[in-house]
């Protein structure tokens, strides 16, 4: 990398740090739960809005993996999300009525909490419809993964967002609070993905999957990015700059290959398309708080989101992490 580019990225990181400091005033501390200052903790950070029905399984899933504390930013929920989170002993919660869009879609709020509580910890930043899966996830807790990464001085762990869907129309699905969403969202696209290297940040940019083929077939470059770097051994000098797609310093983005060989990676199973998607689309179109003026939600709305069916004869039925590793969607990277 040229010195001029390195200098520009350092300046960019400094601007993000200043912006993070300015935006922290938008967050009001509601409750700090037990374990928020656990020296050996592995933490989850998430921004939520009206996700009460998803939270019980989300918390159970990550507790079972070995997450020790959860930090939530509640962006003015009205469905009881904040009351539910306050009742959880291993949860800390902040509230804000500020613009999600003007906070770079929440990531500057997350940067602040990461700096305040996450420094020198392994921190997982996910939405509450994203479920991390990694090699050996069924019999090894997340601390086994982070210990392995620590032993090899690996500071960041990538995971491709894998959109999960049902064989049936969304409107016909039945989901109850606390249910594993992948009992009904049990299919995915195995192969229609593209990738390119981002010359500026160095991360691998991945697009494709069912949302691209269903909603963005005429403009595939507008499809959502699927590359994420959700798990990081955080330092206060780090910043996320585009959701969890990229970070600074740039070296944290170099996660997928090294000297011709694959690095370890995972997937984020994406449980977005539950029966509430129609209601969610209507709300988010009206709020206009998402990336690119909410073009993704406008695309869903144009296709009658409650009648969405992604399934095709080429769809793959999900059977576990080994299947994803065999398909090349994630990699053991030498972790036997």
N, C-alpha and C positions, 0 to 999 in steps of 0.2 A: 504494500500500500504506500502511495506517495506521501511525502511529508505534508504537502498542502492539504490532502484529504484527511490525514490524521489530525491536523490542526483544526480543520473545519468540524470534524466529529467531536473533538474536545470542546469546542465552543458550543456546539449543539447540545452536548450533554450538560454543560453549565446552564444553558437557557432552560432546559427541562428541570434542572434542580431548582432554579430560581422560581419557575412557575409552580413547582410542587410546594415550595414554601408559601407562596402567595395563596394558593388554593386551600391550604390546610384550615384556614379560618372558616371555610364553608362546612366543615364537619363538626358536629356537636356530639361529644362523648355521652352516650346513654348509660352504658354499663360495661365494666371490665370484669370478666369472669375469672374463676380460678384457673391458674396455669398460664396466664398471659405472659408471665415473666419467667416461665420455666426455662432454665439454662440449657437443657438438652432437648427442648421441644421441637417438634416438626409441625409447622403451622399451615393452615389454609386461610387464604384471603379471597373475599368474594364481594362484589357489589350486586345487590338484589333490589327488585321492585315487584311487589305482589307475587311472591313465590311460596306462599304458605303451604300449598298442597305438595310442593316438591321437596320441601326442606326435611321432613322426617327421614325419607330414604337417603337423601344426600348426606345428612349427618351420620346415619347408620353406616353407610358405605365407607366413608372416610374414617370413622372411628374404628371400624373393623380392620382397615388397612394399617392403623397405628397413628393417625393424626392425633396430636395431643391438645390442640386448641384451634378455635375458629375465630377469625376476625371478619365481621360483616359491616359493610356500609349499606344502610337502608336508604334508598333514594325515594323517600316519601311514600311508602306503601300505604294502602288503604284496606288491605284484606286480613289484617291481623298478623302479618309477618313479624313486625317489631315485638309485639306481645309474646309471640311464640319464642322468638330468639332470646328474649330477656329471661325466659323460664329455663333456659338450658345452662347448666353449670360450667360447661367448657366453652362458652361463647362470649365474645366481647362484641359490642355493637355501637356503631356511630350512626347518626341520622343527618340527612341533608335534604333540603328542598331546592338546592341549586341545580343549575342546568347540567345534565349528564353530557350533552354535546360539548358545552364550553369547558368541561373538565376532561376534554379529549376522550369522551366516552368512558369516563370514570377512571381512567388509568392514572391521572395525576393524584387522585384521592388514594388509590392503591399504593402508589409510590410513597406517599407520606406515611401510611401505616407500616409499610415495609421498612422504611427507615427508622420509624419510632420503635417498632417491636420485633422486626425480623432480622436485624443485623446479626450476622454470624450464625444464623439458623438456616436450615433447609425450609424454603417457603414454596408452597404450591398455590398458584393463582388460577382460579377456575370460576366459571359461571356455575350456577346450581343445576344446570342441565348437562354438565360435562363430568365424566367419570373416568379417571385415569386408570389405564390398564398398562401393565409393563411385563417384561419376561418374568415368569415364575410367580405372577401375582396371586395365584390360587394357593400357594403354600409358603410364600415369603412376604413378611410385612414390609411396609415402605422403608423402615429403618434398615433392613437388609440391603435395599437398593441404595440408599444414601450412604451407608457405610462403604459399599463397594465403590461408589463414585468418589467418596472422600479418599479412599486408599489409592486411587489413580489420579488424584488432583483434578477431577472433572467437576466443574462448577455449575454446569447447566445441563438440563436434560430435556430433549425435544419430544413432542408427541403430536402426531397428525390427528386432526379432528376428523372423526369417522361418523358421518351422518347415519343414524340407525332409523329404520322405518318398518312399518307393518306390511303384511301382504294385503291388508284391507284398507279401505278408505279411512281417513282420520276420523270422520264423523261417526263411524260405526264402532270405534274403539271404546272400551270401558276401562277406566283407570281409577283406583282408589288410593287415598292418601296412605303413604307408607309402602306402597307396592314398588317392587323393582320394575322400572319402566321397560327394561329389556326382556321382560316376560312377554310383552306385546310388541315392542319394537325390536324384532329379532332378525332383520335382514339388513344388508348393506351392499354397496357397490364394491366389487373386488379389484377393478382394474382401470377404470376410465379417469386417470389422473395425469396431470401435466406438472412439470416442475421447471423452475429456472432459478438462477442465482441472482440475488439482489446485489448489484455492484456496489451500492453505497454501504449497506449494513452487513453484507456477507451472508445473510441467511438464505435458506432454500425456500422459495416461494412456491407453494403447492395449491393447485386448484383442481376442480373436477367433482366427481360424485353426483349424487341424485339431484342436488339443488341446481347444479350447473346444467345438467341435461334436461331438467324439467322447466326451469325458469330462465336460464341464460344461454340457451342453445344458439341464439342468434348473436349474442355478445358475450362469449365465454370469458373474455378478460374482465368482465364486470362481476363474475361469480365470486362468492365469498372465498377469502383465503383460508386454507385448512392447516397451514403450518403454524405451530405454536411452540413456545418454550416456557412451559408452565412451572417447571420445578427448578429452582435456583438456590444455590448457597449464597444468601444475600449479603451484600455490603452496602453501607450507606452511600457509597460513591456510584452505585449502579442506578440506572433508570430504565423502566420500560418506556418505549417511545411510540409504539403502535399496538394498542391492546397488548396481548402477550405474544405478538408475532415477532417482535424484535426488541433488542435491548442495546444499551451502551454501557460499558465499552464494547466495541465491535466483536472482540474475541469470544464473547458469550454466545454469539449467533452461529459460530462455526461448529455445529453439533452433529452433522450427519455423516461426514466422511473424513478420513485422515489417511494420507499416504496410500491412497488406493483401496483402503479397507473401510468397512462399515463401523460406525460407532454405535453404541447402545441407544435404543430409542423405544418409545411407546406409542400408544394411541389414546385419544380422549374419545370415549364412546359418547355420542351426542344424542341426548334424548329430547330434542326440541319438539318433535311432531307428535305430541300427545293431544287428546281431544280439546284442550283449551286453546289450541293454536289460533282458531278463528277469532276468539275474543282478544287474544294477544295482538294479533295483526291489526284489528280495528283500533285498539288503544295506541299502539306504537305509530300507526299511520297518522293519527290525530296529534300525538305528542311531537312528532318530527324530531326526535332526539338521537337518531342513529346515523351511522356512517353514510356518507354520500346522500344526504337528505332522505335517508330511509328507503333507498331504492330496492333493497332486499324485501322489505315488508310490502312495498307497493307491488312488487312482482308476485308475492304470495296472494295479495288481495285480488290481483287481476285474474288469478286462476281459481278463485273460490276456495280459499285455504282449507275450509272445513271438509272439502271433498277431495283433497289431495290424495293421490295414490302413486307412490314411487315405484311399486313393485313391477318387475319385468321377469320374463323367464331366465334372464341372465343374472338376476339377483342372487346373492349368496346368503344362506342361512347361517347365523352366527353360532359358533360352537366353542369359542374360547381363545385365549391369547396365542396358543400354539398355531391355530389356523391363521391368525394375522401375521405371525412370524413366517410361516410357510409361504404366504402370499407376498411377502416383502413389504408389508405395510408397517412393520416394526422389526426391530433387530435385537438379538441377544448381545451382539457386540463383544463376544468373548466371555460373557457371564454364564458359566455353565451351571 
